[in-house]
Amino acid sequence: MKFTEFADDPEDAQHTPAERAAAASRSTWVSVGVNLVLTTVQIAAGVLARSQGLIADGFHSLSDLVADFVVLFANHHGKKDADDDHPYGHQRFETAASLVLGVLLLIVGVGMLWSAVRKLETPGAVPTVHVAALWVACGALVAKELLFRYMLRVAKRVKSSMLVANAWHARSDAASSLVVALGIVGNLVGYPIFDPIAALIVGLMVAKMGWEFGWDALHDLMDRSVDEQEVEAIRRTLVETPGVSGVHDVRTRKMGDMIVVDAHIEVDAAISVEAGHDIAVVARQRVLQRHRVLNLMTHVDPWHRPDLDHAPLRVPPG
């Protein structure tokens, strides 16, 4: 899930950091409650009904529970104001949390794969599960799908990539519960090996999602630019500012769910330095109001010769 789906939303500026933090906290505490119940019920039912797939799904829910507390931790620290050590704020706590979520998913997925492969090595020892496991798996499927839809709605409203990651983590649980339910059905109709096969598929799904989330967060920590659509929207806002004749060298880097921007704006070379500065101030204010931009650093170039900005300085002899 990328923020291209959220770009140019007219409600962008209506959500303050405090509002976003409050929404994240509420939705995550709902997830904590759901995952706590699911973890307990799934693992207990899996052990009693002898379903490896249901046990694997229970540990997946447990990883969600741990992930929820990681999100709460990052949400608490990410809303802190800028300070001397962090002049751009603490928004990258969210990106770091997404990286932790990805690593957590990857570890859980690999563990599931290992356990399922061990079972498949001795298919004759796979027991027939009790029908109660199917009811628990179906109940978990419904609960996780509803949780996913709720969390994704909140994530889109407040535009939080960390909440998007956590929402899709819940969706991965819903998908895994579906696979587990199908595996249990296969086991009940006379094919016991379907249960560990379901656990294997769940492990693959979880590991894949963990890799994707982790890799995406790692790139954001390395100052990856936002997508071209959002860069173009920022450039358009700058160009439409009264007094700006042109814009070039627009560079962006993600700071959590916000963006830090550097841009060169071109103004009439005949105006005063003060007038050029005032135009740059207005351009900055317009960008901060219309886009999820944390800070914009502008460099003013003379409109008739913007190339002089990069020309070598000529020092008179002597």
C-alpha positions as CSV (number, residue, x, y, z in Angstrom):
1,M,0.0,0.0,0.0
2,K,1.6,3.3,-1.2
3,F,0.7,6.9,-0.4
4,T,-0.1,7.4,-4.1
5,E,-3.6,6.4,-3.1
6,F,-3.7,9.3,-0.6
7,A,-2.0,12.1,-2.7
8,D,-3.8,15.4,-3.3
9,D,-6.5,14.7,-0.7
10,P,-8.2,18.0,0.2
11,E,-8.4,16.9,3.8
12,D,-4.6,16.6,4.0
13,A,-4.0,19.6,6.2
14,Q,-6.9,18.9,8.5
15,H,-5.2,16.3,10.6
16,T,-2.7,17.6,13.2
17,P,0.0,15.3,14.6
18,A,-1.9,15.1,17.8
19,E,-5.1,14.0,15.9
20,R,-3.1,11.4,14.0
21,A,-1.5,10.1,17.1
22,A,-4.9,9.8,18.9
23,A,-6.4,7.9,16.0
24,A,-3.5,5.6,15.8
25,S,-3.7,4.9,19.5
26,R,-7.5,4.2,19.5
27,S,-7.3,1.8,16.5
28,T,-4.3,0.0,17.8
29,W,-5.9,-0.6,21.2
30,V,-8.9,-2.1,19.4
31,S,-6.4,-4.4,17.6
32,V,-4.8,-5.3,20.9
33,G,-8.1,-6.5,22.3
34,V,-9.0,-8.5,19.3
35,N,-5.6,-10.1,18.9
36,L,-5.4,-11.0,22.6
37,V,-8.7,-12.9,22.4
38,L,-7.7,-14.6,19.1
39,T,-4.3,-15.6,20.3
40,T,-5.7,-17.3,23.4
41,V,-8.6,-19.0,21.7
42,Q,-6.7,-20.1,18.6
43,I,-3.7,-21.6,20.4
44,A,-5.9,-23.3,23.0
45,A,-8.3,-24.7,20.4
46,G,-5.4,-25.7,18.2
47,V,-3.8,-27.8,20.9
48,L,-7.1,-29.4,22.0
49,A,-8.3,-30.0,18.4
50,R,-4.8,-31.1,17.3
51,S,-4.6,-28.6,14.4
52,Q,-1.1,-27.4,13.6
53,G,-2.6,-24.9,11.1
54,L,-4.7,-23.3,13.8
55,I,-1.8,-23.2,16.2
56,A,0.3,-21.5,13.5
57,D,-2.5,-19.0,13.0
58,G,-2.6,-18.4,16.7
59,F,1.1,-17.5,16.8
60,H,0.5,-15.2,13.9
61,S,-2.1,-13.4,16.0
62,L,0.4,-13.3,18.8
63,S,2.9,-11.6,16.4
64,D,0.1,-9.1,15.7
65,L,-0.3,-8.5,19.4
66,V,3.5,-7.8,19.8
67,A,3.3,-5.6,16.7
68,D,0.5,-3.6,18.2
69,F,2.7,-2.7,21.2
70,V,5.5,-1.7,18.8
71,V,3.1,0.6,17.0
72,L,1.9,2.1,20.4
73,F,5.6,2.7,21.3
74,A,6.4,4.4,18.0
75,N,3.2,6.4,18.1
76,H,4.1,7.7,21.6
77,H,7.6,8.8,20.6
78,G,6.8,9.9,17.0
79,K,4.5,12.7,18.2
80,K,7.2,14.4,20.2
81,D,8.1,17.9,19.0
82,A,11.3,18.8,17.3
83,D,14.3,19.4,19.6
84,D,18.0,20.2,19.4
85,D,19.0,16.6,18.6
86,H,16.0,16.0,16.2
87,P,15.4,19.4,14.4
88,Y,13.0,17.7,12.0
89,G,11.0,16.0,14.7
90,H,10.6,12.3,15.6
91,Q,8.4,11.1,12.7
92,R,10.9,8.4,11.7
93,F,10.0,6.5,14.7
94,E,7.0,5.4,12.6
95,T,9.3,4.2,9.8
96,A,11.5,2.3,12.2
97,A,8.3,0.7,13.6
98,S,7.3,-0.4,10.2
99,L,10.8,-2.0,9.8
100,V,10.4,-3.8,13.1
101,L,7.0,-5.0,12.0
102,G,8.5,-6.4,8.8
103,V,11.3,-8.2,10.6
104,L,8.8,-9.6,13.1
105,L,6.6,-10.9,10.3
106,L,9.6,-12.4,8.6
107,I,10.8,-14.2,11.7
108,V,7.3,-15.6,12.4
109,G,6.9,-16.7,8.8
110,V,10.2,-18.6,8.8
111,G,9.3,-20.2,12.1
112,M,6.0,-21.4,10.7
113,L,7.7,-22.8,7.6
114,W,10.2,-24.7,9.7
115,S,7.4,-26.3,11.8
116,A,5.3,-27.2,8.8
117,V,8.2,-28.8,7.0
118,R,9.0,-30.9,10.0
119,K,5.4,-32.2,10.0
120,L,5.4,-32.9,6.3
121,E,8.5,-35.1,6.7
122,T,6.4,-37.6,8.6
123,P,2.9,-37.3,7.0
124,G,1.7,-40.5,8.6
125,A,2.0,-39.0,12.1
126,V,-0.4,-36.1,11.2
127,P,-3.6,-36.5,13.3
128,T,-7.1,-35.9,12.3
129,V,-8.3,-32.6,13.8
130,H,-11.6,-32.0,15.7
131,V,-14.4,-30.2,13.9
132,A,-14.3,-27.5,16.6
133,A,-11.0,-26.2,15.0
134,L,-13.0,-25.3,11.8
135,W,-15.4,-23.1,13.8
136,V,-12.6,-21.3,15.5
137,A,-10.8,-20.7,12.2
138,C,-14.0,-19.3,10.6
139,G,-14.6,-17.1,13.6
140,A,-11.0,-15.8,13.5
141,L,-11.4,-15.1,9.7
142,V,-14.4,-12.9,10.3
143,A,-12.8,-11.1,13.2
144,K,-9.6,-10.3,11.3
145,E,-11.3,-9.2,8.2
146,L,-13.4,-6.7,10.2
147,L,-10.4,-5.5,12.1
148,F,-8.5,-5.0,8.8
149,R,-11.3,-2.9,7.3
150,Y,-11.6,-0.8,10.4
151,M,-7.8,-0.2,10.7
152,L,-7.3,0.6,7.0
153,R,-10.2,3.1,7.1
154,V,-8.5,4.9,10.0
155,A,-5.0,4.7,8.3
156,K,-6.4,6.3,5.1
157,R,-8.2,9.0,7.1
158,V,-5.1,10.1,9.0
159,K,-2.6,9.1,6.3
160,S,-0.2,6.9,8.4
161,S,2.0,4.4,6.6
162,M,2.6,2.7,10.0
163,L,-1.1,2.1,10.5
164,V,-1.4,0.9,6.9
165,A,1.3,-1.6,7.6
166,N,-0.4,-2.8,10.7
167,A,-3.8,-3.0,8.9
168,W,-2.4,-5.1,6.2
169,H,-0.8,-7.3,8.8
170,A,-4.3,-7.9,10.0
171,R,-5.4,-8.7,6.5
172,S,-2.6,-11.2,6.2
173,D,-4.1,-12.8,9.3
174,A,-7.5,-13.0,7.6
175,A,-6.0,-14.6,4.6
176,S,-4.1,-17.1,6.7
177,S,-7.2,-18.0,8.6
178,L,-8.9,-18.7,5.3
179,V,-6.1,-21.0,4.3
180,V,-6.2,-22.7,7.7
181,A,-9.9,-23.2,7.5
182,L,-9.5,-24.9,4.1
183,G,-6.7,-27.0,5.4
184,I,-8.9,-28.2,8.3
185,V,-11.7,-29.0,5.9
186,G,-9.3,-31.1,3.9
187,N,-8.2,-32.8,7.0
188,L,-11.7,-33.6,8.1
189,V,-12.7,-35.2,4.8
190,G,-9.9,-37.6,4.9
191,Y,-6.7,-35.9,3.9
192,P,-4.8,-35.2,7.2
193,I,-1.8,-33.7,5.4
194,F,-3.8,-30.7,4.4
195,D,-3.5,-29.2,7.9
196,P,0.3,-28.9,7.9
197,I,0.2,-27.8,4.2
198,A,-2.1,-25.0,5.3
199,A,0.4,-24.1,8.0
200,L,3.2,-24.1,5.3
201,I,1.2,-21.7,3.1
202,V,0.5,-19.4,6.0
203,G,4.2,-19.3,6.8
204,L,5.0,-18.3,3.2
205,M,2.4,-15.6,3.2
206,V,3.7,-14.1,6.5
207,A,7.3,-14.3,5.4
208,K,6.6,-12.6,2.1
209,M,4.7,-9.7,3.7
210,G,7.4,-9.3,6.3
211,W,10.1,-9.0,3.6
212,E,8.0,-6.4,1.7
213,F,7.3,-4.2,4.7
214,G,10.9,-4.4,6.0
215,W,12.4,-3.6,2.6
216,D,10.0,-0.7,2.0
217,A,10.8,0.8,5.4
218,L,14.5,0.4,4.9
219,H,14.4,2.4,1.7
220,D,12.4,5.1,3.5
221,L,15.1,5.3,6.2
222,M,17.6,5.8,3.4
223,D,15.9,9.1,2.3
224,R,13.9,7.6,-0.6
225,S,11.9,10.2,-2.6
226,V,8.1,10.2,-2.7
227,D,6.4,9.1,-5.9
228,E,6.5,11.4,-9.0
229,Q,2.8,12.2,-8.7
230,E,3.2,13.8,-5.3
231,V,6.4,15.6,-6.4
232,E,4.5,17.0,-9.4
233,A,1.7,18.2,-7.1
234,I,4.2,20.1,-4.9
235,R,5.9,21.5,-8.0
236,R,2.6,22.7,-9.3
237,T,1.8,24.5,-6.0
238,L,5.1,26.3,-6.2
239,V,4.7,27.3,-9.8
240,E,1.2,28.7,-9.1
241,T,2.5,31.0,-6.4
242,P,2.3,34.7,-7.4
243,G,5.8,35.9,-8.3
244,V,7.3,32.5,-9.1
245,S,8.4,32.3,-12.8
246,G,9.7,28.8,-12.7
247,V,10.7,25.9,-10.5
248,H,13.5,23.4,-10.8
249,D,15.6,20.9,-8.8
250,V,12.7,19.8,-6.6
251,R,14.0,17.1,-4.2
252,T,12.1,15.2,-1.6
253,R,12.7,12.7,1.2
254,K,10.4,10.9,3.5
255,M,10.4,11.7,7.2
256,G,8.0,9.2,8.6
257,D,4.6,10.0,7.0
258,M,5.8,13.6,6.2
259,I,8.0,14.9,3.5
260,V,11.0,17.2,3.6
261,V,11.4,19.2,0.4
262,D,14.2,21.2,-1.2
263,A,13.4,23.4,-4.3
264,H,14.8,26.1,-6.4
265,I,12.3,28.8,-7.4
266,E,12.9,31.4,-10.1
267,V,11.8,35.0,-9.6
268,D,12.2,38.2,-11.6
269,A,15.9,39.2,-11.5
270,A,15.0,42.9,-11.3
271,I,13.2,42.7,-8.0
272,S,14.8,43.3,-4.6
273,V,16.3,40.6,-2.4
274,E,13.5,41.4,0.2
275,A,10.8,40.9,-2.5
276,G,12.3,37.6,-3.6
277,H,12.4,36.5,0.0
278,D,8.8,37.4,0.5
279,I,7.8,35.3,-2.5
280,A,9.7,32.3,-1.2
281,V,8.0,32.7,2.2
282,V,4.5,32.6,0.5
283,A,5.5,29.6,-1.6
284,R,6.6,27.7,1.5
285,Q,3.4,28.5,3.3
286,R,1.3,27.3,0.4
287,V,3.1,24.0,0.2
288,L,2.9,23.3,3.9
289,Q,-0.8,24.1,3.9
290,R,-1.7,21.9,0.8
291,H,0.7,18.9,1.2
292,R,2.0,16.6,3.9
293,V,5.2,18.5,3.9
294,L,7.1,19.0,7.2
295,N,9.6,21.6,5.9
296,L,10.4,23.2,2.6
297,M,13.8,24.8,2.0
298,T,13.7,27.2,-1.0
299,H,16.6,28.6,-3.0
300,V,15.8,31.8,-5.0
301,D,17.3,32.0,-8.5
302,P,17.1,34.9,-11.0
303,W,14.5,34.0,-13.6
304,H,16.5,35.1,-16.7
305,R,19.6,33.1,-15.7
306,P,18.8,30.2,-13.3
307,D,21.8,28.3,-14.6
308,L,24.1,30.8,-12.9
309,D,23.2,29.2,-9.6
310,H,25.5,26.3,-10.5
311,A,28.2,28.2,-12.3
312,P,31.6,28.4,-10.6
313,L,32.3,31.6,-8.6
314,R,34.5,34.0,-10.5
315,V,37.0,35.8,-8.1
316,P,38.6,38.9,-9.5
317,P,42.4,38.6,-9.8
318,G,44.5,40.2,-7.1
